Amino acid sequence: MLTCPTCETKIPAADVNIVELVAKCVACDSVFRFDPARVGDAPDVEPERPKAITVEHPAESLILERAYRTADAPSVRPVVVTRRWFDAGVIFMAVFCAIWDSAMVFAISGALASGEFWTLLFMSLHIAAGVGMTYTTLAGALNRTRVEVDGSTLRVRHGPIPWRGNLTLANDGVSDVVVLASDMKVNGQLRHHVVAHTTAGAETTLVKNLPLAQARYIAWALRGALVRR
């Protein structure tokens, strides 16, 4: 897949003109020409690690044992990449949720005290919104995403607050890990997905809607761990 020379975001086929050999990057708005012979090249240089991300390299003994027992099995480098969800936006949402939830508690108490139970039905959507926002804010404050590559699997887990997106893939089913732009913007900045290309030609999203720097680093770390050598 073609990569933007400015920000190294992967360029989807829809943004590539194979006749004129011109492509556009929606992440940084760059328009550039490319050499078709070099499409698919991936950067080997480690990008700067964002503060929200930590990397661990577990002992490789089990991996080496597996490679020894199965001579034709592709080897991997075990790695654990952890991303902390907390950012400045969580603080704003915590204050907003405190005000919203306090207002809801006051309104519900008043309705129960006055016997006007029908008003609870009117407030049900507001109550549900408060519960949803509070849950999301707690997840943003406490959660971490852990992406682990070991001898046979690539695992993605979010917690401790339960969250959708946990998955497990077989290492030998992953051919590459790339960064693709999403449709979401936060403060005017486009968010990005970390995506695994499978040997069957499919795409599986590993981690969604990250700042570009975080997505690039996670993709680099996973690609380096899964490289066949």
Residue pairs with C-beta under 8 A, 6 or more apart in sequence:
1 10
1 11
1 12
1 39
1 40
1 176
1 178
1 197
2 10
2 11
2 16
2 23
2 34
2 39
2 40
3 9
3 10
3 11
3 41
3 42
3 43
4 10
4 11
4 23
4 25
4 27
4 28
4 30
4 32
5 30
5 32
6 25
6 28
6 30
6 32
7 25
7 27
7 28
7 30
7 212
8 43
8 47
8 179
8 216
9 25
9 27
9 28
9 179
9 180
9 181
9 192
9 212
9 216
10 178
10 179
10 180
10 195
11 23
11 24
11 25
12 180
12 181
15 23
15 24
15 25
15 26
16 22
16 23
16 34
17 23
18 36
21 33
21 34
21 35
21 36
22 31
22 32
22 33
22 34
23 31
23 32
23 33
23 34
24 30
24 31
25 31
25 32
26 181
26 190
27 181
27 190
27 192
27 212
42 176
42 178
42 223
43 220
46 220
47 213
47 216
47 217
47 220
48 213
48 217
49 55
49 217
50 211
50 213
50 214
50 217
52 83
52 84
52 85
52 86
52 87
52 214
53 81
53 82
53 83
53 84
53 214
53 217
53 218
54 81
54 82
54 84
55 79
55 80
55 81
55 82
55 221
56 79
56 80
56 82
57 77
57 78
57 79
57 80
58 78
58 79
58 80
58 150
59 78
60 77
60 78
62 78
62 150
62 151
63 75
63 76
63 77
63 78
63 150
63 151
66 73
66 151
66 152
67 73
67 75
73 172
74 171
74 172
74 228
75 228
75 229
76 149
76 150
76 151
76 171
76 225
76 226
76 227
77 149
77 224
77 225
77 227
78 148
78 149
78 150
78 151
78 225
79 148
79 149
79 221
79 222
79 224
79 225
80 146
80 147
80 148
80 149
81 146
81 147
81 148
81 218
81 221
81 222
82 144
82 145
82 146
82 147
83 144
83 145
83 147
83 207
83 210
83 214
83 218
84 144
85 139
85 140
85 141
85 142
85 143
85 144
85 145
86 140
86 141
86 142
87 140
89 140
89 186
90 137
90 140
90 141
93 133
93 136
93 137
93 140
94 137
94 141
96 133
97 130
97 133
97 134
97 137
100 129
100 130
100 133
101 130
101 134
104 123
104 126
104 127
104 130
107 119
107 123
108 120
108 123
108 127
111 117
111 119
111 120
111 123
135 161
138 161
139 158
139 161
139 163
142 160
142 161
143 158
143 159
143 160
143 161
143 163
144 158
144 159
145 156
145 157
145 158
145 207
146 155
146 156
146 157
146 158
146 159
147 154
147 155
147 156
147 206
147 207
147 218
147 222
148 154
148 155
148 157
149 171
149 222
149 225
149 226
151 171
152 170
152 171
152 172
153 168
153 169
153 170
153 171
154 168
154 169
154 170
154 171
154 174
154 196
154 206
154 222
154 226
155 167
155 168
155 169
156 165
156 166
156 167
156 168
156 206
156 207
157 166
158 164
158 165
158 166
165 207
165 208
167 204
167 206
169 196
169 198
169 204
171 226
172 199
173 198
173 199
173 200
174 196
174 197
174 198
174 199
174 226
175 197
175 198
175 199
176 196
176 197
176 223
177 194
177 195
177 196
177 197
177 206
177 219
177 222
177 223
177 226
178 194
178 195
178 197
178 219
179 192
179 193
179 194
179 195
179 212
179 215
179 216
179 219
180 192
180 193
180 195
181 190
181 191
181 192
181 193
182 190
182 191
182 192
182 193
182 208
182 209
184 190
184 191
184 209
185 191
186 211
189 211
189 212
190 212
191 208
191 209
191 210
191 211
192 209
192 210
192 211
192 212
192 215
192 216
193 205
193 206
193 207
193 208
193 209
193 210
193 215
194 205
194 206
194 207
194 210
194 215
194 218
194 219
194 222
195 203
195 204
195 205
195 206
196 203
196 204
196 205
196 206
196 222
197 203
198 204
206 218
206 222
207 215
207 218
210 218
